[in-house]
């Protein structure tokens, strides 16, 4: 009797496992598109910067979804105490531009 219960439970688990896999739902997935003035860092943004000894800054590109109209976006930056980086408090996009640069300076 115990073996019948074990085999029934195993069979039920396999059946539920197959029933829960809905591959059709995964094939129809469409990621959201960027719209409006959504501001973001691009996926291919450089993650490491080498700064020469005589340089005291580097530029970071920020993008937005729609290029129409000038736009000023405040930036909220969280840094650890004693950080050597000075990051601007906002980024400004010119009318017709999808990308803008902020300049991060070093103390």
FENGI-V252798 format. One record per residue. N is the residue number from 1. RES is the residue in three letters. PSI is psi in whole degrees, 0 to 359 (none if undefined). OMEGA is omega in radians with two decimals (* if undefined). NEAR is the number of other C-alpha atoms within 10 Angstrom. Layout:
n=N res=RES psi=PSI omega=OMEGA near=NEAR
n=N res=RES psi=PSI omega=OMEGA near=NEAR
This chain:
n=1 res=UNK psi=321 omega=3.13 near=5
n=2 res=UNK psi=322 omega=-3.14 near=7
n=3 res=UNK psi=321 omega=3.11 near=8
n=4 res=UNK psi=318 omega=3.12 near=9
n=5 res=UNK psi=316 omega=3.14 near=10
n=6 res=UNK psi=314 omega=-3.13 near=11
n=7 res=UNK psi=323 omega=3.10 near=11
n=8 res=UNK psi=318 omega=3.12 near=12
n=9 res=UNK psi=318 omega=3.11 near=12
n=10 res=UNK psi=317 omega=3.12 near=12
n=11 res=UNK psi=319 omega=3.10 near=12
n=12 res=UNK psi=319 omega=3.11 near=11
n=13 res=UNK psi=317 omega=3.13 near=12
n=14 res=UNK psi=316 omega=-3.14 near=11
n=15 res=UNK psi=315 omega=3.11 near=11
n=16 res=UNK psi=325 omega=3.10 near=11
n=17 res=UNK psi=316 omega=3.11 near=10
n=18 res=UNK psi=325 omega=-3.12 near=9
n=19 res=UNK psi=332 omega=-3.09 near=9
n=20 res=UNK psi=345 omega=3.13 near=8
n=21 res=UNK psi=109 omega=3.13 near=10
n=22 res=UNK psi=86 omega=-3.07 near=9
n=23 res=UNK psi=336 omega=3.13 near=8
n=24 res=UNK psi=322 omega=3.14 near=8
n=25 res=UNK psi=321 omega=-3.14 near=8
n=26 res=UNK psi=324 omega=-3.11 near=9
n=27 res=UNK psi=334 omega=-3.10 near=8
n=28 res=UNK psi=5 omega=-3.10 near=8
n=29 res=UNK psi=129 omega=3.08 near=8
n=30 res=UNK psi=118 omega=3.14 near=7
n=31 res=UNK psi=154 omega=3.13 near=6
n=32 res=UNK psi=146 omega=3.09 near=6
n=33 res=UNK psi=156 omega=3.13 near=7
n=34 res=UNK psi=131 omega=-3.14 near=12
n=35 res=UNK psi=162 omega=3.12 near=10
n=36 res=UNK psi=211 omega=-3.09 near=11
n=37 res=UNK psi=35 omega=3.11 near=16
n=38 res=UNK psi=130 omega=-3.11 near=11
n=39 res=UNK psi=137 omega=-3.05 near=17
n=40 res=UNK psi=162 omega=2.97 near=13
n=41 res=UNK psi=134 omega=-3.11 near=13
n=42 res=UNK psi=152 omega=3.12 near=12
n=43 res=UNK psi=330 omega=-3.10 near=6
n=44 res=UNK psi=22 omega=3.13 near=6
n=45 res=UNK psi=137 omega=3.11 near=10
n=46 res=UNK psi=135 omega=-3.09 near=10
n=47 res=UNK psi=345 omega=3.11 near=6
n=48 res=UNK psi=137 omega=3.13 near=6
n=49 res=UNK psi=130 omega=3.03 near=9
n=50 res=UNK psi=124 omega=-3.08 near=7
n=51 res=UNK psi=128 omega=3.13 near=11
n=52 res=UNK psi=157 omega=-3.10 near=8
n=53 res=UNK psi=332 omega=-3.12 near=6
n=54 res=UNK psi=356 omega=3.12 near=6
n=55 res=UNK psi=149 omega=3.12 near=10
n=56 res=UNK psi=19 omega=3.13 near=12
n=57 res=UNK psi=165 omega=3.01 near=14
n=58 res=UNK psi=157 omega=-3.07 near=14
n=59 res=UNK psi=142 omega=3.09 near=12
n=60 res=UNK psi=131 omega=-3.13 near=14
n=61 res=UNK psi=133 omega=3.05 near=15
n=62 res=UNK psi=138 omega=-3.08 near=18
n=63 res=UNK psi=166 omega=3.06 near=19
n=64 res=UNK psi=163 omega=-3.07 near=20
n=65 res=UNK psi=311 omega=-3.09 near=16
n=66 res=UNK psi=139 omega=-3.08 near=16
n=67 res=UNK psi=357 omega=-3.06 near=17
n=68 res=UNK psi=134 omega=3.09 near=14
n=69 res=UNK psi=148 omega=3.04 near=11
n=70 res=UNK psi=148 omega=-3.07 near=11
n=71 res=UNK psi=135 omega=3.04 near=14
n=72 res=UNK psi=123 omega=-3.07 near=10
n=73 res=UNK psi=126 omega=3.08 near=13
n=74 res=UNK psi=145 omega=3.10 near=10
n=75 res=UNK psi=135 omega=3.06 near=11
n=76 res=UNK psi=114 omega=-3.06 near=10
n=77 res=UNK psi=130 omega=3.08 near=10
n=78 res=UNK psi=122 omega=-3.13 near=7
n=79 res=UNK psi=155 omega=3.08 near=11
n=80 res=UNK psi=157 omega=-3.13 near=7
n=81 res=UNK psi=137 omega=-3.14 near=6
n=82 res=UNK psi=14 omega=3.14 near=6
n=83 res=UNK psi=146 omega=-3.13 near=9
n=84 res=UNK psi=1 omega=-3.09 near=11
n=85 res=UNK psi=139 omega=3.00 near=14
n=86 res=UNK psi=114 omega=-3.08 near=14
n=87 res=UNK psi=135 omega=3.12 near=16
n=88 res=UNK psi=155 omega=-3.13 near=14
n=89 res=UNK psi=356 omega=3.09 near=11
n=90 res=UNK psi=163 omega=3.05 near=12
n=91 res=UNK psi=139 omega=-3.12 near=18
n=92 res=UNK psi=132 omega=3.08 near=16
n=93 res=UNK psi=132 omega=3.07 near=20
n=94 res=UNK psi=157 omega=3.10 near=14
n=95 res=UNK psi=129 omega=3.12 near=12
n=96 res=UNK psi=356 omega=-3.12 near=11
n=97 res=UNK psi=133 omega=3.09 near=17
n=98 res=UNK psi=342 omega=-3.11 near=16
n=99 res=UNK psi=144 omega=3.06 near=18
n=100 res=UNK psi=155 omega=-3.13 near=15
n=101 res=UNK psi=141 omega=2.93 near=14
n=102 res=UNK psi=147 omega=-3.13 near=16
n=103 res=UNK psi=119 omega=3.10 near=14
n=104 res=UNK psi=124 omega=-3.13 near=14
n=105 res=UNK psi=159 omega=-3.14 near=15
n=106 res=UNK psi=143 omega=3.04 near=14
n=107 res=UNK psi=none omega=* near=8
